Amino acid sequence: MSLTLAGMTAWLVAENGFRMVRADAITSVTLDVENERDDRTKYHPTKWLDRANWVRLMAGVLGEAPMCALTCPGRYAAESLKRLLDTLAEARRKHGDVGGNVYVHAMYQDWPSRFPDPLWKVTSDIPEPEWIRR
């Protein structure tokens, strides 16, 4: 996945805004279940994701620790991942010829009661860092 486009660089911003990774440097994206007590080997991943209280969407970069882009309720994890990939592709289509930098980040620090729409935002400015409150 190469997102350095005709002079534009897309950056994925960490959930708290204190770290960024170049989108074209991401080597993996994974869902990491926090405090999972169930035996995951008994169930298909879509089943244990739904029951997890919190799941972190982690972006991996070669040679560095993974970065948490979002923490969400387990029932929304798969859709959040899908929407991130869609948003990165949209950033490539819309901003590819503009030049400069764009930043992809989650719009919510505190998870709302329902699935937020839109979940991810593409901006030309770096979002202000915030401390996560749960």
C-alpha positions as CSV (number, residue, x, y, z in Angstrom):
1,M,0.0,0.0,0.0
2,S,1.8,3.1,-1.2
3,L,0.3,6.4,-0.1
4,T,3.0,8.8,-1.1
5,L,1.3,10.4,-4.0
6,A,2.5,12.9,-6.4
7,G,4.0,15.1,-3.8
8,M,1.4,14.3,-1.0
9,T,2.2,12.3,2.1
10,A,-0.5,10.7,4.1
11,W,0.1,10.3,7.9
12,L,-1.9,8.1,10.2
13,V,-2.2,9.8,13.6
14,A,-2.1,7.9,16.9
15,E,-5.3,7.9,19.0
16,N,-3.9,10.4,21.4
17,G,-2.2,12.5,18.7
18,F,1.3,12.1,20.2
19,R,2.6,9.9,17.4
20,M,2.3,9.7,13.6
21,V,3.4,7.1,11.0
22,R,3.6,7.5,7.3
23,A,0.8,5.6,5.8
24,D,3.1,4.1,3.2
25,A,5.4,2.7,6.0
26,I,2.6,0.7,7.6
27,T,3.4,-3.0,7.3
28,S,0.4,-4.4,9.2
29,V,-2.8,-3.5,10.8
30,T,-4.3,-5.7,13.5
31,L,-7.0,-5.7,16.1
32,D,-5.7,-6.2,19.6
33,V,-8.2,-7.3,22.3
34,E,-7.6,-5.7,25.6
35,N,-8.1,-7.9,28.7
36,E,-9.6,-10.8,26.7
37,R,-10.6,-13.6,29.1
38,D,-12.2,-16.0,26.7
39,D,-10.3,-18.8,25.0
40,R,-10.0,-17.4,21.5
41,T,-9.2,-20.8,20.1
42,K,-12.8,-21.9,20.6
43,Y,-14.4,-19.2,18.5
44,H,-14.1,-17.5,15.1
45,P,-12.5,-14.1,15.5
46,T,-15.7,-12.3,14.7
47,K,-17.3,-14.0,17.7
48,W,-14.7,-13.0,20.3
49,L,-14.4,-9.5,18.9
50,D,-18.1,-8.9,19.4
51,R,-17.8,-9.8,23.1
52,A,-14.6,-7.8,23.9
53,N,-15.1,-4.6,25.9
54,W,-12.3,-2.8,24.1
55,V,-10.3,-3.5,21.0
56,R,-7.3,-1.5,19.9
57,L,-6.7,-1.0,16.2
58,M,-2.9,-1.2,15.9
59,A,-0.7,-0.1,12.9
60,G,2.6,-1.8,12.6
61,V,5.7,-0.2,11.2
62,L,8.9,-2.3,10.5
63,G,11.4,-1.9,13.2
64,E,9.1,0.1,15.6
65,A,6.6,-0.6,18.2
66,P,3.0,-0.7,16.9
67,M,0.9,2.4,17.2
68,C,-2.7,2.5,18.5
69,A,-4.8,4.4,16.0
70,L,-8.1,3.8,17.8
71,T,-9.6,2.0,20.7
72,C,-13.3,1.0,20.3
73,P,-15.8,-1.4,21.6
74,G,-15.3,-4.9,20.2
75,R,-18.5,-5.0,18.3
76,Y,-17.3,-2.1,16.2
77,A,-13.7,-3.2,15.6
78,A,-14.1,-4.9,12.2
79,E,-16.1,-2.0,10.8
80,S,-13.6,0.5,12.2
81,L,-10.8,-1.3,10.5
82,K,-12.7,-1.4,7.2
83,R,-13.5,2.3,7.4
84,L,-9.8,3.1,8.1
85,L,-8.7,1.4,5.0
86,D,-11.5,3.1,3.0
87,T,-10.5,6.5,4.4
88,L,-6.8,5.9,3.5
89,A,-7.9,5.1,-0.1
90,E,-10.2,8.1,-0.2
91,A,-7.3,10.3,1.0
92,R,-5.3,9.0,-2.0
93,R,-8.1,9.8,-4.4
94,K,-9.0,13.2,-3.2
95,H,-5.7,14.7,-2.1
96,G,-3.3,12.9,-4.4
97,D,-2.6,15.8,-6.7
98,V,-2.7,18.6,-4.0
99,G,0.7,18.1,-2.6
100,G,1.8,18.6,1.0
101,N,0.6,16.5,3.9
102,V,-2.7,15.1,5.0
103,Y,-3.4,13.5,8.4
104,V,-5.9,10.6,8.9
105,H,-7.2,10.3,12.5
106,A,-10.1,9.2,14.5
107,M,-12.6,11.9,15.2
108,Y,-13.5,10.8,18.7
109,Q,-11.4,10.5,21.9
110,D,-14.3,9.2,24.0
111,W,-16.3,6.6,22.2
112,P,-20.0,7.7,21.6
113,S,-22.9,5.4,22.5
114,R,-23.5,4.5,18.8
115,F,-21.1,3.9,15.9
116,P,-19.9,7.4,14.8
117,D,-20.2,8.4,11.2
118,P,-17.8,9.5,10.0
119,L,-15.3,7.7,12.2
120,W,-12.1,8.8,10.5
121,K,-11.2,12.3,9.3
122,V,-8.7,13.5,6.7
123,T,-7.3,17.0,7.5
124,S,-4.5,19.2,6.3
125,D,-3.6,20.2,9.8
126,I,-2.2,18.0,12.6
127,P,-4.9,17.4,15.2
128,E,-4.2,18.7,18.7
129,P,-3.0,15.9,21.1
130,E,-5.5,14.9,23.7
131,W,-5.4,12.6,26.6
132,I,-7.7,9.6,26.3
133,R,-10.5,9.4,28.9
134,R,-12.4,6.2,29.4
